[in-house]
Amino acid sequence: MKGWYPQVHFGKERQKHYPRFVLDLKQKERMAIPRQVMPEQDPTIRRYNFQEVALGFTWELALQEAERCLQCEHPRCVQGCPVGVPIPEFILALREGDIERAVSVMKTKNSLPAVCGRVCPQELQCEALCVRGKKGQPVAIGRLERFIGDFELTHRTCPLKKKADTGRRVAVIGSGPAGLTCAIDVAKEGHRVVIFEALHLPGGVLVYGIPEFRLPKEVVRSEIQYAAECLEIEIRTNHVIGKTLTVDDLLGEYDAVFIGTGAGLPIFLEIPGTNLIGVMSANEFLTRVNLMKGYLFPDYDTPVKVGKKVCVIGAGNVAMDAARCAVRLQYLRAKREGWKEPGRVSIIYRRSREEIPARAEEVHHAEEEGVVFELLTAPVEILGGPDQRVRALKCVRMELGEPDSSGRRRPVPIEGSEFEIEADMVIFALGTSPNPMVFNEAPGLERTKHGTVVMKDPEKCRTTLPRVWAGGDIVTGAATVVSAMGAGKRAAADINRFLTAKEQNW
């Protein structure tokens, strides 16, 4: 895989040490360095393609940003990382020009840095606790993580190592971030790991849910293939656990089972018109675009027909992904079919801008690309024409009342404020819940009223069924990639203790 990634320029020949661009600075001088801006595709260009928006740091930018780190004696940034990456250590190694050591330090805790550097909400985690953020902007930890990850993708200087075979066998259900992390950490200890994936490609939400322009699928494919080859992990696709096989079947063949099937069951509003033609979930829309390459029609025979007036209900990261995909499909269709105008994509959200749950960067990118935000607006009915196709979305204006149980001010309808938004496609992006199929023929595996797995011991990720662990969205509901990875690491640590007879009491 050496050299496959075109946007990272590390030179043709790998060296152990690279030149530094800023040397021996005093703290006052470090404080004066501004946060480096990552190059991006221009919005007027990227609306016509699905190529990555953020282009990554150059060597100069990465080393300038690394110089901003104050190397705190008690680094709070590490506390904000769900997988506990030694952040100051990898940044110091980078700053000293020893990128191979930076990779090695990073991968003691995070086996997928090129993925996390792109999709993790660092601004709410490690960067939120960075001391630099008290007086200015925090160190761009996530962008440096991506830089390190991309170097490793290109040069593979830090191979994953597997201990001697223990003869123990572990089944991992699901190949998303939780399952992959658990599988890697378990396989490192010498246990034989088999991953069972329901879809035809491994990666879970990393391949079906996150668009190419945020996370190139070649990054995911390369990371999974490399880990599988280094650690002799077997991946069996097209295996739906609960249908093809059951948890009970796996317990008869394996010493331990980890469930990381995520939360792929979409949630719809109970309003009239959800059965009209042109209504779909963000899960279906993104799967058709991302996994089935619908945006490459006619090269791929899986078209996704996006109309001229699209409404996306919700304002989380998934809603932003769906809206930004819709924008690109509109522009491509407009160019192909000669539309005078490319169309309109609207985000429908019942709260104000301050309550938007999506990453600020994703909201900013969506606005740059032309997405319209209809805030303090709630849908009450999807209207159809005689052909049973969507023609409009009936909405009501909202105002914020008293805080609800989540601490956010509760939206209240304004009487008499109903209005219609023209639409020929409505996409629901209101969250997801776990698919109940995995619970089939799994006696003893309890689930909550929300469909998530009941945990007997949350810290160890143990379920109510002996020898079965679980982590990620199937436990927490829809959350972040890195939080799922953190659960996978905790589960793997406990599985390893269990399989070496250090802690077998359930």
ABEGO torsion letter per residue (X at the ends): XBGABAABBAEABBBABBBBABBGBBAAAAAABBBBBBBBBBAAAAAABABBABAEBBAAAAAAAAAABAGBABBAAAAABAAGBBAAAAAAAAAAGBAAAAAAAAAAABABAAAAAAABBAAABAAAABAAAABEBBBBAAAAAAAAAAAAAAAGABBBBBBBBAGBBBBBBEABAAAAAAAAAAAAAGBBBBBBBABABBGEAAAAABBAAABBAAAAAAAAAAAAAAAGBBBBBGBBBGAABBAAAAAAABABBBBBAEBABBBBBBBBGAABBGBBBAAAAAAAAAAAGAAAOAABBBBBBBBABBBBBEABAAAAAAAAAAAAAAAAAAAAAGBABAEBBBBBBABBAAABABBAAAAAAAAAAGBBBBBGBBBABBBBBAAGBBABBBBBBBBBBBBBAAGBBBBBBBBGABBBBBBABBBBBAEBBBBAAAABGBBGBBBBAAGBBBBABAAAGBBABBGBBBBEAAAAEBBBAAAAAAAAAAAAAAAAAAAAGABABX
